[in-house]
Amino acid sequence: MAKTRKYSSVVEQQGATWRAQIHRQVTSRTTVISKENAEFSSEAAATEWAQEQLKAFTSTQAANNERHGAQRKLNVTEKSERSARRAEKTLQSKEKAAELSGDEDEG
């Protein structure tokens, strides 16, 4: 059984055939079968398939994490810029209101 932190492969004999499964750990107590193939004539073939699928899962996950991380970074930057613009606009409104109330006191 090959294992990474989130994914693991399991090979079991089922009658005359072998079954390979890719398990994904959802929580500390829950695992889900992400992929399964039960048509192998030998344990070696099942293990090879499981290893290939495990590599594919981890590489896909790494690519997704990079893409989402870049998008998240962009979103944080845009959010901070938007926040700065709002703060500036609020400050200008307060200054204008103070200026108008100062004019009323003089008149």
Buried (B, 14 or more C-beta within 10 A) or exposed (E): EBEEEBBBBBBEEEEEEBBBBBBBBEEEEEBEEBBEBEEBEEEEBBBBBBBEBBBEBBEEBEEEEEEEEEEEEEEEEEEEEEEEEEEEEEEEEEEEEEEEEEEEEEE
